[in-house]
């Protein structure tokens, strides 16, 4: 029996409680625009692409520079444990990419194109656990059902708050996050290896088929524009 199975049998033998996301934290989408206005403070902007492509976000990720008022800097902060979500997409099934802030982002605000979920009770394990749940059918089916739109679909913060998720005891959450983190690392390593092999293939393909460095041996050189 695995450690996870033991924890489930011990801590939640009768099943897992479901809760609405709105009961666990507050959603906000009052972010900052991609503009620089004279007189305002220059800050980094956490944007849609950052969240779409990442699982975890630290101070090295945001690169875009914009400006923001003092109030916006206060209201649109990115603190450790915050979960950011992509709330809109051209298709329903591409909504809900999520990423967790692993350290408070210095002098950084978030874009109004993304949604922030800040838990009422700070807990990094729960933030990571919820982030992984956004990849599952449990959440994605609810997103598809709640999404509104014609050419672009999206959910309001009130819709996101209605989504129900399983919330097992913290020890169970922690073990699940450890397992999924491990598999995510494996997947990233495989992706990097695949990319390296693809680049290697393209290099040797072009080198072997160009004949640029071959002299004599019956190989006739010609200009590609030459008319025959």
ABEGO torsion letter per residue (X at the ends): XBAAAAAAAAABAAEBBBBBAAAABBBBAABBBBBBBBGBBBBBBBBAAAAAABABBBAAABABBBBBBAAAAAAABBBBGBBBBBABBABAAABGBBBBBABBBBGBBBBAABBBBBBABBBAAAAAAAAAAAABAAAAAAAAAABBEAABBBBBAAAAAABBBBBBBAAAAAAAAAAAAAAAAAAAAAAAAAAAAAAAAAAAAAAAAAGAABBEGGBBBBBAABBX
